[in-house]
Amino acid sequence: MKTKYLTLSILFLFILLAVLGCGEGRKEAVPNVYSPETVQWLRSAKLDAFEDSPQDWAEIERLAKEEGRVVVYSSSSRIANVAEAFEATYPEITLEGYDLGSVQTLEKTIREQEAGVYNADIITTGGSGQVIYELLANHRIVNFVPDTVGDQISEEMKDPLLVRINEAIVFFYNREAYPDAPPIENIWALTTEEWRGKVVLKNPLESESVFMGVCTLVEHADEMEAAYERFAGKKLELSPDVPDAGYEFLYRLLKNDLILLSSGSKSAEASGQTGQPDPPISIGSFTYIRYNDTKGFANEVFRDLDPVSGVIYPTYTGIAAYAPHPNAAKLLTAFLLGSPEINPNSVIEEPYTEGESVELLQGLAPYYEMGSQSPRKDVPPPAGGEIWDEVASNCWTVSPEFMWYEAPNVQDFWVQESAQ
């Protein structure tokens, strides 16, 4: 019996060493929660613990060209613009991009992988809770940080998962109607009679980014309660069955004839259209500020709204499990972050998607605009992009943990109170 147990112990040790992997220049070993099949794929793809250090970009590019294709599931329609720039740089590789929106990107990835279908090479989307706790934690995606620019990205932007771009949900007012000062100073004003039926946003149940913004307000219940006391000069009294100030704000906002639309751009139009005598305030993507130039809107962003002017949310990118074109996925991941030649003194001129500008910005070019921010510290802001720092200093950031554990309760609350 002792011989049998000894043999089994030795066998287990060899299996454990094979699963964990080792070697010079490697990162921390792959956790033994990976299946042997996944470890084999990671080893062959040189991902996770099996990455070369330093990464061999000449070899990655050579293999990527042999693969000839990269498939992307994206929450952004601008993946088509990325494809155009990528294929111009690497004509040997076809980028097949699917503009799915955040919700469908997550659903399609999970549904296909559960059926044993592995078509995608890259998953890039928001949806912090599901991305971190469903995709990454269950090894449906793998983190990959190109070492060409990795030292210019802070730890929280690349661990546990690479952030491709930061965006935000903010509060807009019409600067034509209110040229001297914002119409409100405290977020609780939106729940008063003066603003009844004059607050607009895309339905959070149809937009992952707006929903993350709503949930983050709930998360910061203590700050919301303190802001109410500053606004009203008295303690907040919660409505029946409402647990805290975060939920109370949602409750009062919904009961104040909140206007829900099916489109974020229509929300921006509602607040930004010129010639309005009494325009509403809208809640939506910071990047809609671009419509001031392209559509003649007059939207302005609150900088100092009490207690918060907006909610920052990351768009992540990861290599899909069992990606059929892993080297093309690595090459595209690096391309999405922009050329390593960029530095804080780089002169990047409009139009950003053409000429020398796109050669520097690469896959960052379609997202290089006011209202978004590269995770790289060495990328200079676009024209007017300084506004990001002004607003972001008074923003909260989406918490993946809160989204994973509490967002279902926020959704139930929203559905219940919207129906009444």
Residue pairs with C-beta under 8 A, 6 or more apart in sequence:
16 32
18 36
18 39
19 30
19 32
19 34
19 36
19 39
20 29
20 30
20 32
20 49
21 29
21 30
21 39
21 43
21 49
21 50
22 29
25 52
25 53
26 49
26 50
26 51
26 53
27 48
27 49
27 51
27 53
28 49
29 49
30 39
30 42
30 48
30 49
30 50
33 139
34 42
34 139
38 139
38 321
38 322
41 321
41 322
42 48
42 49
42 50
42 142
43 50
45 319
45 323
45 326
45 327
46 52
46 326
47 142
47 144
47 319
47 326
48 142
48 143
51 144
53 147
54 147
55 146
55 147
55 148
55 330
57 148
57 334
60 327
60 330
60 331
61 90
61 327
61 331
63 327
64 70
64 90
64 93
64 325
64 327
64 328
64 330
64 331
65 90
65 92
65 93
66 327
67 93
67 324
67 325
67 326
67 327
67 328
68 92
68 93
68 94
68 325
68 328
69 93
69 94
69 95
69 96
69 325
69 328
70 93
70 94
70 95
70 96
70 121
70 122
70 325
70 328
70 329
70 331
70 332
71 96
71 97
71 98
71 119
71 120
71 121
71 122
71 324
71 325
72 79
72 82
72 95
72 96
72 97
72 98
72 120
72 121
72 122
72 123
72 124
72 332
73 98
73 100
73 105
73 108
73 109
73 120
73 122
73 123
73 124
73 125
73 320
74 97
74 98
74 99
74 100
74 105
74 124
74 125
75 100
75 101
75 102
75 105
75 124
75 125
75 126
75 127
75 208
75 315
76 99
76 124
76 315
76 367
77 99
78 366
78 367
79 95
79 97
79 98
79 99
79 124
80 97
80 99
81 353
81 365
81 366
82 95
82 97
82 335
82 336
82 363
82 366
83 95
83 96
83 97
85 335
85 353
85 358
85 362
85 363
85 365
85 366
86 93
86 95
86 332
86 335
86 362
86 363
87 93
87 94
87 95
89 335
89 362
90 331
93 328
93 331
95 332
98 105
98 108
100 108
101 208
102 125
102 126
102 127
102 207
102 208
102 209
103 127
103 208
105 123
105 124
105 125
105 127
106 125
106 127
106 130
106 131
106 134
106 135
109 120
109 123
109 135
109 140
109 141
109 320
110 134
110 135
110 140
112 118
112 119
112 120
113 140
113 321
118 320
118 321
118 322
118 323
118 324
119 324
120 320
120 323
121 319
121 320
121 323
121 324
121 325
121 326
121 328
121 329
121 332
122 317
122 318
122 319
122 320
122 323
122 329
122 332
122 333
123 135
123 140
123 141
123 316
123 317
123 318
123 319
123 320
124 164
124 315
124 316
124 317
124 318
124 336
125 131
125 208
125 315
125 316
126 167
126 208
126 209
126 212
126 313
126 314
126 315
126 316
127 208
127 212
127 403
128 212
128 313
128 314
128 316
128 398
128 399
128 400
128 403
129 400
129 401
129 402
129 403
129 404
129 405
129 407
130 403
130 404
131 141
131 161
131 316
131 318
131 400
132 160
132 161
132 316
132 400
132 404
133 400
133 401
133 404
134 140
134 404
135 141
135 318
136 143
136 160
136 161
136 318
139 321
140 320
140 321
141 161
141 318
141 319
141 320
141 321
142 318
142 319
142 320
142 321
143 158
143 159
143 160
143 161
143 162
143 318
143 319
144 162
144 318
144 319
144 329
144 330
144 333
145 153
145 158
145 162
146 330
146 333
146 334
146 337
148 334
148 340
149 334
149 337
149 338
149 340
149 376
149 378
150 158
152 376
152 377
152 378
152 379
153 162
153 163
153 337
153 375
153 376
153 377
154 375
154 377
157 163
157 314
157 375
158 375
161 316
161 317
161 318
162 316
162 317
162 318
162 333
162 375
163 314
163 315
163 316
163 317
163 375
164 314
164 315
164 316
164 317
164 336
164 337
164 375
165 314
165 315
165 364
165 367
165 372
165 373
165 374
165 375
166 312
166 313
166 314
166 315
166 372
166 373
166 374
166 375
167 209
167 285
167 286
167 287
167 312
167 313
167 314
167 315
167 371
167 372
167 373
168 285
168 286
168 310
168 311
168 312
168 313
168 371
168 372
168 391
168 392
168 395
169 209
169 210
169 212
169 213
169 283
169 284
169 285
169 286
169 310
169 311
169 313
170 283
170 284
170 285
170 286
170 301
170 302
170 309
170 310
170 311
170 371
170 391
170 395
171 187
171 281
171 282
171 283
171 301
171 302
171 305
171 309
171 310
172 268
172 271
172 272
172 281
172 282
172 283
172 284
172 288
172 289
172 299
172 300
172 301
172 302
173 182
173 183
173 184
173 271
173 279
173 281
173 299
173 300
173 302
174 271
174 272
174 273
174 274
174 276
174 279
174 298
174 299
174 300
175 298
175 299
175 300
176 274
176 275
176 276
176 298
177 183
177 276
177 277
177 278
177 279
177 298
178 300
182 300
182 302
182 305
183 281
184 190
184 195
184 281
184 305
185 304
185 305
185 306
186 227
186 230
186 231
186 305
186 306
186 307
187 224
187 227
187 249
187 305
187 306
187 307
187 308
188 227
188 228
188 231
188 232
188 249
188 252
189 195
189 231
190 199
190 253
190 256
190 281
191 249
191 252
191 253
191 255
191 256
192 256
193 256
195 256
195 281
196 256
196 257
197 256
197 257
197 259
197 280
198 259
198 278
198 280
198 281
199 253
199 256
199 258
199 259
199 280
199 281
199 282
199 283
200 259
200 261
200 267
200 270
200 271
200 280
200 281
200 282
200 283
201 210
201 258
201 259
201 260
201 261
201 267
201 282
201 283
201 284
202 210
202 260
202 261
202 262
202 263
202 264
202 266
202 267
202 284
203 210
203 260
203 261
203 262
204 210
204 211
204 213
204 214
204 414
205 211
205 411
205 414
205 415
206 262
207 264
209 285
209 313
210 264
210 283
210 284
211 407
211 410
211 411
212 311
212 313
212 398
212 403
213 283
213 310
213 311
213 313
213 398
214 250
214 410
214 414
215 398
215 402
215 403
215 406
215 407
215 410
216 311
216 396
216 397
216 398
216 399
216 402
217 224
217 246
217 249
217 250
217 308
217 311
218 244
218 246
218 247
218 249
218 250
218 406
218 410
219 246
219 396
219 399
219 402
219 406
220 246
220 307
220 308
220 396
221 244
221 245
221 246
221 247
222 245
223 307
223 308
224 245
224 246
224 248
224 249
224 307
225 236
225 244
225 245
226 307
227 306
227 307
228 236
228 245
228 249
229 235
229 236
230 306
231 306
236 245
236 248
238 244
238 245
238 248
239 248
239 251
239 252
242 248
242 251
247 410
247 413
250 410
250 413
250 414
250 417
251 413
251 417
254 414
254 417
254 418
255 417
259 270
259 280
260 418
261 267
261 270
264 284
264 285
264 288
265 288
265 291
267 282
267 283
267 284
267 288
268 282
268 284
268 285
268 288
268 291
268 297
268 299
269 291
269 295
269 297
270 279
270 280
270 282
271 279
271 280
271 281
271 282
271 299
272 279
272 282
272 288
272 291
272 292
272 295
272 297
272 298
272 299
273 279
273 297
273 298
274 296
274 297
274 298
282 299
285 371
286 301
286 310
286 370
286 371
286 372
286 388
286 391
287 369
287 370
287 371
287 372
288 299
288 371
289 299
289 301
289 370
289 371
289 387
290 369
290 370
290 371
291 297
291 299
292 298
292 299
301 309
301 310
301 387
301 391
302 309
302 310
302 391
303 309
303 390
303 391
303 394
304 394
305 394
308 394
308 395
308 396
309 391
309 394
309 395
310 391
310 392
310 394
310 395
310 396
311 395
311 396
311 397
311 398
312 392
312 395
312 396
312 397
312 398
313 397
313 398
314 375
314 398
317 333
317 336
319 326
319 329
319 330
319 333
320 329
323 329
332 363
335 362
335 363
336 362
336 363
336 364
337 362
337 363
337 364
337 374
337 375
337 376
338 360
338 361
338 362
338 363
338 364
338 374
338 376
338 379
339 359
339 360
339 361
339 362
341 360
342 348
342 360
342 361
342 376
342 378
342 379
342 380
343 378
344 378
344 379
344 380
345 380
346 360
346 379
346 380
348 357
348 360
348 361
348 368
348 380
348 382
349 356
349 357
350 357
350 383
351 357
352 358
352 361
352 365
352 368
352 369
352 382
353 361
353 365
353 366
357 365
358 365
361 368
364 374
364 379
367 374
368 374
368 382
369 382
369 385
370 382
370 383
370 384
370 385
370 387
370 388
371 387
371 388
372 388
373 381
373 385
373 388
373 392
381 388
